[in-house]
């Protein structure tokens, strides 16, 4: 099944008159791997967003849209907690542990905090 991320990748390739092999070379992967990601058979590697934004000169809104598409089909997300204070680390871990038990009101309040930033 072609994902929104896969559609966006294809559009980028077409807009740059590239084949799968060209984009795969820029990402440092095989054509088969890139095709599997495009078709939703493999998860999008986190580092691809920055690489794609750099190699294809994506503006911030295009990069954000690509990031959102990449996260649509993820079942888990890795968060780098290195270099942050102990209290912030504890807060992130507490949020992760309690995420499934948040009420709709809690989720709306948290969402509002991030939208206001």
C-alpha distance (Angstrom), angle and dihedral (degrees) to the residues before:
residue distance angle dihedral
X1 . . .
X2 3.78 . .
X3 3.80 109.6 .
X4 3.79 128.1 -150.5
X5 3.80 86.5 -106.2
X6 3.80 89.7 52.5
X7 3.80 91.0 49.8
X8 3.81 90.2 50.2
X9 3.82 90.9 49.9
X10 3.78 91.2 50.6
X11 3.78 90.9 49.2
X12 3.81 90.7 51.3
X13 3.82 90.3 49.8
X14 3.79 93.2 47.4
X15 3.81 92.4 45.9
X16 3.83 88.2 53.8
X17 3.82 94.5 42.0
X18 3.79 91.4 -119.8
X19 3.78 134.5 146.7
X20 3.80 125.3 -138.0
X21 3.80 89.3 -97.8
X22 3.82 91.7 56.8
X23 3.80 94.4 52.3
X24 3.81 91.8 40.9
X25 3.81 89.3 55.6
X26 3.81 91.0 51.2
X27 3.82 90.2 50.4
X28 3.80 93.4 44.0
X29 3.81 94.7 -122.4
X30 3.78 137.7 110.4
X31 3.77 122.6 -90.8
X32 3.82 88.6 -116.0
X33 3.80 91.9 55.2
X34 3.80 93.4 47.8
X35 3.80 90.0 48.1
X36 3.82 90.8 50.5
X37 3.82 90.7 52.5
X38 3.81 91.5 46.8
X39 3.79 90.4 51.3
X40 3.81 94.9 46.8
X41 3.80 95.2 -110.9
X42 3.81 92.6 116.3
X43 3.80 131.3 36.1
X44 3.77 119.0 -106.5
X45 3.81 109.8 -102.8
X46 3.82 108.7 -121.4
X47 3.80 93.7 -129.6
X48 3.80 92.2 59.1
X49 3.80 93.7 78.0
X50 3.81 93.5 62.9
X51 3.81 92.7 41.3
X52 3.80 92.8 49.6
X53 3.80 92.2 45.9
X54 3.80 90.5 51.9
X55 3.81 99.1 41.3
X56 3.79 95.1 44.1
X57 3.82 98.6 35.3
X58 3.79 94.9 -121.6
X59 3.78 116.3 -175.6
X60 3.82 118.2 -127.0
X61 3.81 94.0 -95.3
X62 3.82 92.1 50.3
X63 3.80 90.3 48.3
X64 3.82 91.1 49.5
X65 3.80 91.5 49.5
X66 3.82 90.6 50.1
X67 3.82 89.6 49.3
X68 3.80 90.8 51.2
X69 3.80 91.0 50.0
X70 3.80 90.7 48.8
X71 3.81 91.1 55.0
X72 3.82 95.9 46.2
X73 3.79 93.5 86.2
X74 3.81 101.2 31.7
X75 3.77 118.1 117.6
X76 3.79 93.3 -167.7
X77 3.77 137.7 18.6
X78 3.79 129.1 -151.0
X79 3.80 115.6 -138.6
X80 3.79 120.6 -162.1
X81 3.81 106.5 -134.3
X82 3.78 96.2 173.5
X83 3.78 115.4 124.8
X84 3.78 97.4 18.6
X85 3.77 127.0 117.2
X86 3.81 120.7 -93.4
X87 3.81 93.1 -112.8
X88 3.81 92.3 51.9
X89 3.80 90.6 47.4
X90 3.81 90.6 51.4
X91 3.81 90.7 48.6
X92 3.83 92.2 51.5
X93 3.79 91.8 48.4
X94 3.82 92.4 46.7
X95 3.81 89.4 51.3
X96 3.81 91.4 50.2
X97 3.80 92.4 48.4
X98 3.79 94.3 49.4
X99 3.81 99.9 36.1
X100 3.81 96.0 103.0
X101 3.80 92.0 52.7
X102 3.82 97.2 51.3
X103 3.78 115.8 120.9
X104 3.78 121.4 -125.8
X105 3.82 88.4 -106.7
X106 3.82 90.2 53.4
X107 3.81 91.0 50.0
X108 3.81 92.2 48.9
X109 3.82 91.1 49.7
X110 3.82 92.0 49.9
X111 3.79 91.4 45.6
X112 3.81 89.8 52.5
X113 3.79 90.8 52.9
X114 3.80 91.3 55.9
X115 3.80 95.2 42.2
X116 3.81 90.1 53.6
X117 3.83 91.6 56.0
